[in-house]
Amino acid sequence: MAKRLDPRLFPDYTQKKVVDSAMERLDLHGFTRRQFLSFASASAIAAATAVTLGKPAVAIADPSGKIAHLMMTLQLEYCANADAGAHGAAKALGLGITSLDGQLDSERQLNQFEQQIADGVNGVLLHAPGGGSIKRIAQLANENKVWLDNTWGTLPWFTPFEAGDYYTLYAEPDEFSAHRAVTVEVCKAVKEKFGGGTVVGVTGIEGNSTDIIRSRGRDDAFKDFPEIKFAGSLPGKWNREDSQKAMEDLISRYPKIVGVIAQNDDVADGCIAALRAAGIQPGQDVFVSGADGTTGGAEAIKQGKLLATSANVPAYMGAFLSTRLYDVMNGWKPRASERMMNWRSVAMTKSNVDAYLSRYVNNDGVDPFDYEKLSKVKHPDDWDPQAEVFPMNIDQEWGGIDKPAGWDYPAAYRAAHDGGEAKAVAAEYAAHYKIDFFGPSPMKKA
């Protein structure tokens, strides 16, 4: 039997001295360290390793590489949950990973990105608070050949196609449909118990693209419930503390509130705290919804304090985007329709929360995903997105937001959607989707 190199014995290519030594042995004069690491595919790294170890060159799918997760803020439980998914995927795929807290500051994230370039990172998962720095970050990614994917906060109508090939993916859940669905749950509960009434909202950060999309989905739901009045909203800045203050203000303005649409689960937590402090019992006197499907959100549903949340599974975001970085770092090329993608959230209520808790929270350390199967490099034939993933429709994503003067659809995007590629990609991902997003973990033994 042919012997296979054990990747655990490979030199650590995150170390400058190790890279220099390997390049010297391979006589790579004129190449930079970044070129050596950025352009080396899995087989090239393995071959280089084999040569430096005095062994024949072989192809192997266990490269070295380093990615960074630039988190929006550690104030949010969502970000911590997402980071766990990013680290789980990185570990399974043999990647080094660094996580940094952006503290809701786009300029800080830009500085962090520049520092990661200097540190020799190969790819960056960006969770931006807004679109303030995305153009510059994307420009730097392309100039320095550092792979980039981004989620949530962005500059509407700015796409990876304008930025260059190294901005490989912008992805987020289908937020319009997801937030509409949880708003419907609140409206149904309000109608059934009270016959109608006043509902308010506590949002995220004003002007944030995700906040705008969620508000559109929320507002669309109210069209089907004329007996319910949406009185207005205040920003909760995505976090518990500011949301509690916003909810206190709304209670003083509208003392007969029967429903609250919170823009995420951390916001919902703050709203619940304010309601209880005012002697109003969530789940009895008022119905509250959230978004994201955090651990705390799921537990609040189980306790009867939260009616519903749109479970996009934060850990999935971290895993999905980290795996994309791994794949492009190892030679896989996305089609146009794979550079802007959505995944489907699940409206989580008491009826299905136990399935979520057993897989994503009380799982006894069992990984929630088969991380390797997310990768098209590791599993070129039987990869599984492990969620309903499909090409993004930017008209639905950013509808209602004015386009910049002179803006037109990128040629590659238009061709993919007009020529049938987007439909074909959606069908392909649907066919590969085998591991149920809300089923038991694929790593759990029978």
SULLIN-V628718 format. One record per helix or strand of 3 or more residues. SS is the DSSP state (hx for helix, st for strand). FROM is the first residue (numbers start at 0). TO is the last residue. If there is no record, write none. Layout:
# SULLIN-V628718
((SS | FROM | TO) (SS | FROM | TO))
This chain:
# SULLIN-V628718
((hx | 6 | 8) (hx | 15 | 24) (hx | 32 | 38) (hx | 41 | 51) (st | 65 | 70) (hx | 76 | 92) (st | 95 | 100) (hx | 105 | 117) (st | 122 | 127) (hx | 133 | 143) (st | 146 | 151) (hx | 159 | 162) (st | 166 | 172) (hx | 174 | 193) (st | 196 | 202) (hx | 208 | 221) (st | 227 | 234) (hx | 239 | 252) (st | 256 | 261) (hx | 264 | 276) (st | 285 | 288) (hx | 294 | 301) (st | 307 | 310) (hx | 313 | 328) (hx | 335 | 337) (st | 339 | 342) (st | 345 | 347) (hx | 352 | 360) (hx | 370 | 373) (st | 388 | 390) (hx | 393 | 397) (hx | 410 | 417) (hx | 420 | 431))
